[in-house]
Amino acid sequence: MINDEPAVPRLVAIDRRQMLLRTVDVEKLVDEDHSVRAIWQLIGRLDLRLYHAQIAAVEGGAGREHTDPQLLISLWLYAYSRGISSARELARQCEYEPGCQWLCGLQAVSHRTLSGFRSNNQIALDDLFTQVLGMLSAEGLITLERVALDGTKIKANAGGNSFRRQEKIAAHLAAAREQVRVLNEQAADEEKLAARQASARRRAARQRASRLEAALREVERLQREKIHDRKTFSARASCTDPEAHVMRNGDGGTVPSYNVQLVTDTIHGLVVNVEATTDAIDYRQLEPALQRCEQRLGRQPRQLIADGDYTNHASVQAAAARGVDFYGSWQNSWKATERDALGRSAAFVSSAFPYDAQQDVFCCPAGEEPPATTAFKAKMKTEEAQKIYAQRSQVAEFAHAWIKERCGLRQFRCPGRLKTTMEATWACLTYNLMRWFGLQRALQARVATVA
């Protein structure tokens, strides 16, 4: 008898209820040429004494062992190279991602440890960034012969609805202080809550009160600077990030943001300086950028390129006074929509008025033009100057795009200008290392081709 029914295939059953015990060779979790190995080896070559000096637990003494700073630095650099900027997400990745597992040796790392390490140790992070710049300079990858300056807006860790006026902030501050007082009085009686929970609640209440105090000071400062227009101007500040200011982004909207300034060497597009500022416009950021370069690297760049947002009387004079050959695009008119935190357009900020050192006065830009400006305009009319200025966009804007797209830095995780500058520094440090590794691979490929 013939059976017309189709044969049932015999398949391997999947049993997810079983428990497995496997042997893992940690060294084989990643390939020999994996980027995580290069990061670990490079950080191992750097001087981390500033990080080690902050560790209280020492050999022969009491205290819990501290997580190795080399591990934490390598984890954050590897995380940013993969577009991860969240401490919680990075802690989760350490449980299953091969690169993170290799770094940690299959050990867990708390997200609190990761978060605290990233937003603390500013001096040690600056030293780390400077050491890497020194290594890049030693290999001839950074020359400071010509640099590009550019800024980009990155969203702050604050919502638009967190901005309040002075009276509202004062009321919230009074309530927060009362909450701190009540929690402190209840500190002795922790029967209803575990000791750790009670401590966390008191810490959160103190942090909220501290942010509100900072917001109140910021509102008062803005109000003082607009004293001439007090009847129509009402300053506001964010209760979650008092230093964040509402800025116009690339999409035309306005959100609480920081203006991140990058100075990029034009030879290989490596970032030599980074700073998060609270100015919505770039009009007065050229001289501070030159000052930071001198402080970090010990010398000024020979040439500097910046767009029209930086090009004004004060910037031209500042560059000339420092012996820096400045190339920019002079704009006779400015967009009325571009305003700083106090509502002033670029034509009316203090830096728009050139300074006469001999007479100790500021001159109206509508009057006689300073000699430095006249020479600058004449230079920018030459073909050579235009060729140099044409390099600006491809050098300056690439680094900004990289840290936003590749590092995932489209919104800061930490509040405050200091911590946002540190976040931007982590992203730029990652960018420099990835560029360095890429240049090394390209050089090795060329050598192999010739051989």
LINKA-V909321 format. One record per residue. N is the residue number from 1. PHI is phi as a letter, one per 30 degrees, with the letter a starting at -180 (999 if undefined). D_LAST is the distance of its C-alpha to the last C-alpha in Angstrom with 1 decimal. Layout:
BEGIN
N/PHI/D_LAST ; N/PHI/D_LAST
END
This chain:
BEGIN
1/999/73.1 ; 2/c/70.0 ; 3/c/68.4 ; 4/d/67.2 ; 5/d/65.6 ; 6/d/61.7 ; 7/d/60.0 ; 8/d/58.9 ; 9/d/55.2 ; 10/c/54.6 ; 11/c/52.2 ; 12/d/50.7 ; 13/d/52.8 ; 14/c/51.3 ; 15/c/53.0 ; 16/c/52.4 ; 17/c/55.3 ; 18/d/53.5 ; 19/c/52.1 ; 20/c/48.7 ; 21/b/47.4 ; 22/c/43.6 ; 23/c/41.2 ; 24/c/38.4 ; 25/c/35.2 ; 26/e/34.5 ; 27/d/30.9 ; 28/c/30.1 ; 29/d/31.7 ; 30/b/28.4 ; 31/d/24.7 ; 32/d/22.4 ; 33/c/20.6 ; 34/d/24.0 ; 35/d/24.9 ; 36/d/28.0 ; 37/d/26.1 ; 38/d/24.3 ; 39/d/27.7 ; 40/d/29.4 ; 41/d/26.9 ; 42/d/27.0 ; 43/d/30.8 ; 44/d/31.0 ; 45/d/29.5 ; 46/d/32.3 ; 47/d/35.8 ; 48/c/38.2 ; 49/d/41.3 ; 50/d/43.2 ; 51/d/43.0 ; 52/d/44.0 ; 53/d/46.9 ; 54/c/48.6 ; 55/c/48.8 ; 56/d/52.3 ; 57/d/51.7 ; 58/b/50.6 ; 59/d/50.4 ; 60/i/53.9 ; 61/c/55.5 ; 62/d/56.9 ; 63/j/55.3 ; 64/d/52.9 ; 65/d/49.2 ; 66/c/47.2 ; 67/d/44.2 ; 68/d/41.0 ; 69/e/40.1 ; 70/d/36.4 ; 71/d/37.1 ; 72/d/39.1 ; 73/d/36.6 ; 74/d/33.8 ; 75/d/36.1 ; 76/d/37.0 ; 77/d/33.5 ; 78/d/32.4 ; 79/d/35.7 ; 80/d/35.2 ; 81/d/31.7 ; 82/c/33.4 ; 83/i/36.3 ; 84/c/38.8 ; 85/b/41.2 ; 86/c/44.2 ; 87/d/44.8 ; 88/d/46.8 ; 89/d/44.1 ; 90/d/41.5 ; 91/d/43.9 ; 92/d/44.3 ; 93/d/40.5 ; 94/d/40.4 ; 95/d/42.5 ; 96/b/40.2 ; 97/d/36.9 ; 98/e/34.1 ; 99/d/32.3 ; 100/d/35.6 ; 101/d/36.8 ; 102/d/33.7 ; 103/d/34.4 ; 104/d/38.1 ; 105/i/37.9 ; 106/i/40.2 ; 107/c/42.8 ; 108/d/44.7 ; 109/b/44.7 ; 110/d/47.7 ; 111/d/47.4 ; 112/d/49.8 ; 113/d/47.4 ; 114/d/44.6 ; 115/d/46.8 ; 116/d/48.3 ; 117/d/45.0 ; 118/d/43.6 ; 119/c/46.7 ; 120/c/47.5 ; 121/i/45.8 ; 122/d/45.2 ; 123/d/44.7 ; 124/d/42.1 ; 125/d/40.2 ; 126/d/40.2 ; 127/d/38.9 ; 128/d/36.1 ; 129/d/35.2 ; 130/d/35.3 ; 131/d/33.1 ; 132/d/30.3 ; 133/d/30.8 ; 134/d/30.5 ; 135/d/27.2 ; 136/d/25.9 ; 137/d/27.3 ; 138/d/25.8 ; 139/c/22.3 ; 140/i/23.4 ; 141/d/23.7 ; 142/b/27.5 ; 143/b/29.1 ; 144/i/32.5 ; 145/d/32.4 ; 146/b/33.5 ; 147/b/34.6 ; 148/c/36.4 ; 149/c/39.5 ; 150/a/40.7 ; 151/b/43.0 ; 152/b/43.5 ; 153/c/46.4 ; 154/b/46.0 ; 155/e/49.0 ; 156/d/50.8 ; 157/d/52.1 ; 158/a/55.5 ; 159/c/57.4 ; 160/d/59.4 ; 161/d/62.6 ; 162/d/62.1 ; 163/d/63.2 ; 164/b/66.8 ; 165/d/69.2 ; 166/e/70.7 ; 167/d/73.8 ; 168/d/72.0 ; 169/d/69.4 ; 170/d/72.3 ; 171/d/74.1 ; 172/d/71.0 ; 173/d/70.4 ; 174/d/74.0 ; 175/d/73.6 ; 176/d/70.3 ; 177/d/72.0 ; 178/d/74.9 ; 179/d/72.5 ; 180/d/70.8 ; 181/d/74.3 ; 182/d/75.4 ; 183/d/72.3 ; 184/d/72.7 ; 185/d/76.3 ; 186/d/75.4 ; 187/d/72.7 ; 188/d/75.3 ; 189/c/76.3 ; 190/c/73.2 ; 191/d/75.0 ; 192/d/74.3 ; 193/b/70.6 ; 194/d/68.0 ; 195/e/67.2 ; 196/d/63.6 ; 197/d/64.7 ; 198/d/67.3 ; 199/d/64.9 ; 200/d/62.4 ; 201/d/65.2 ; 202/d/66.3 ; 203/d/62.8 ; 204/d/62.4 ; 205/d/65.7 ; 206/d/64.8 ; 207/d/61.6 ; 208/d/63.4 ; 209/d/66.0 ; 210/d/63.3 ; 211/d/61.6 ; 212/d/65.0 ; 213/d/65.8 ; 214/d/62.6 ; 215/d/63.4 ; 216/d/66.9 ; 217/d/65.6 ; 218/d/63.1 ; 219/d/65.9 ; 220/d/68.2 ; 221/d/65.5 ; 222/d/64.9 ; 223/d/68.7 ; 224/d/69.2 ; 225/d/66.6 ; 226/c/68.5 ; 227/d/71.9 ; 228/d/72.8 ; 229/b/72.5 ; 230/d/73.7 ; 231/d/76.2 ; 232/c/73.6 ; 233/c/70.5 ; 234/b/70.1 ; 235/d/67.0 ; 236/b/65.3 ; 237/b/62.7 ; 238/d/60.9 ; 239/d/62.4 ; 240/c/59.1 ; 241/b/56.8 ; 242/e/59.1 ; 243/d/56.3 ; 244/d/54.9 ; 245/b/56.1 ; 246/d/56.5 ; 247/b/53.9 ; 248/d/53.1 ; 249/c/49.9 ; 250/d/47.7 ; 251/d/49.9 ; 252/j/53.0 ; 253/d/54.6 ; 254/b/55.6 ; 255/b/54.6 ; 256/d/54.6 ; 257/b/51.2 ; 258/b/49.2 ; 259/c/47.4 ; 260/d/43.9 ; 261/c/42.5 ; 262/c/38.7 ; 263/c/37.2 ; 264/b/33.5 ; 265/d/31.0 ; 266/d/29.8 ; 267/d/26.3 ; 268/b/24.9 ; 269/i/28.3 ; 270/c/28.9 ; 271/d/32.6 ; 272/c/34.1 ; 273/a/37.7 ; 274/b/39.8 ; 275/a/43.5 ; 276/c/46.0 ; 277/c/49.1 ; 278/c/52.5 ; 279/d/52.7 ; 280/d/52.7 ; 281/c/51.7 ; 282/c/48.9 ; 283/e/51.3 ; 284/c/51.4 ; 285/c/48.1 ; 286/d/46.2 ; 287/d/47.7 ; 288/e/47.5 ; 289/d/43.7 ; 290/d/43.3 ; 291/d/45.4 ; 292/d/43.3 ; 293/d/40.1 ; 294/d/41.7 ; 295/d/43.0 ; 296/d/39.7 ; 297/c/37.3 ; 298/i/39.7 ; 299/a/39.2 ; 300/c/39.7 ; 301/d/37.1 ; 302/d/37.3 ; 303/b/37.6 ; 304/b/38.9 ; 305/c/39.0 ; 306/b/41.6 ; 307/d/43.6 ; 308/d/47.3 ; 309/d/48.5 ; 310/c/47.6 ; 311/d/48.7 ; 312/a/52.2 ; 313/e/54.2 ; 314/d/53.6 ; 315/d/49.8 ; 316/d/49.5 ; 317/d/51.7 ; 318/d/49.9 ; 319/d/46.5 ; 320/d/48.1 ; 321/d/49.8 ; 322/c/46.6 ; 323/i/44.7 ; 324/c/42.4 ; 325/d/41.7 ; 326/c/42.8 ; 327/b/41.9 ; 328/a/44.0 ; 329/c/46.2 ; 330/d/49.9 ; 331/c/52.2 ; 332/d/55.9 ; 333/b/57.0 ; 334/b/55.9 ; 335/d/56.2 ; 336/d/59.5 ; 337/d/58.1 ; 338/d/55.6 ; 339/b/57.6 ; 340/d/57.0 ; 341/d/58.7 ; 342/c/61.9 ; 343/i/62.1 ; 344/d/61.3 ; 345/d/59.3 ; 346/d/56.6 ; 347/d/59.0 ; 348/c/61.4 ; 349/d/59.4 ; 350/d/59.8 ; 351/d/56.4 ; 352/d/57.5 ; 353/c/60.0 ; 354/d/58.5 ; 355/c/59.6 ; 356/c/61.5 ; 357/d/61.0 ; 358/d/63.6 ; 359/c/66.4 ; 360/h/65.0 ; 361/b/65.4 ; 362/c/63.5 ; 363/c/63.8 ; 364/d/64.3 ; 365/d/61.3 ; 366/d/63.9 ; 367/d/65.0 ; 368/d/63.4 ; 369/d/59.6 ; 370/d/57.9 ; 371/e/56.1 ; 372/d/52.8 ; 373/d/53.1 ; 374/d/54.1 ; 375/d/51.0 ; 376/d/48.8 ; 377/d/50.2 ; 378/d/49.8 ; 379/d/46.2 ; 380/d/45.4 ; 381/d/46.8 ; 382/d/44.1 ; 383/d/41.2 ; 384/d/38.6 ; 385/d/40.3 ; 386/d/40.2 ; 387/d/36.4 ; 388/d/35.9 ; 389/d/38.3 ; 390/d/36.6 ; 391/d/33.7 ; 392/e/36.1 ; 393/d/36.3 ; 394/d/32.7 ; 395/c/32.0 ; 396/d/35.3 ; 397/d/36.1 ; 398/d/32.8 ; 399/d/33.2 ; 400/d/36.8 ; 401/d/35.9 ; 402/d/33.2 ; 403/d/35.7 ; 404/d/38.3 ; 405/d/36.4 ; 406/d/33.8 ; 407/d/35.8 ; 408/i/39.1 ; 409/c/40.8 ; 410/c/43.4 ; 411/b/46.3 ; 412/d/46.6 ; 413/c/47.7 ; 414/c/49.5 ; 415/d/52.4 ; 416/j/52.7 ; 417/d/50.6 ; 418/d/49.3 ; 419/d/48.0 ; 420/d/46.6 ; 421/d/44.6 ; 422/d/43.2 ; 423/d/42.3 ; 424/d/40.5 ; 425/d/38.7 ; 426/e/37.5 ; 427/d/36.2 ; 428/d/34.5 ; 429/d/33.0 ; 430/d/31.5 ; 431/e/30.3 ; 432/d/28.5 ; 433/d/26.8 ; 434/d/25.7 ; 435/d/24.3 ; 436/d/22.5 ; 437/d/20.9 ; 438/d/19.9 ; 439/d/18.3 ; 440/d/16.4 ; 441/d/15.2 ; 442/d/14.2 ; 443/d/12.3 ; 444/d/10.4 ; 445/d/9.8 ; 446/d/8.6 ; 447/d/6.1 ; 448/d/5.0 ; 449/d/5.4 ; 450/d/3.8 ; 451/d/0.0
END
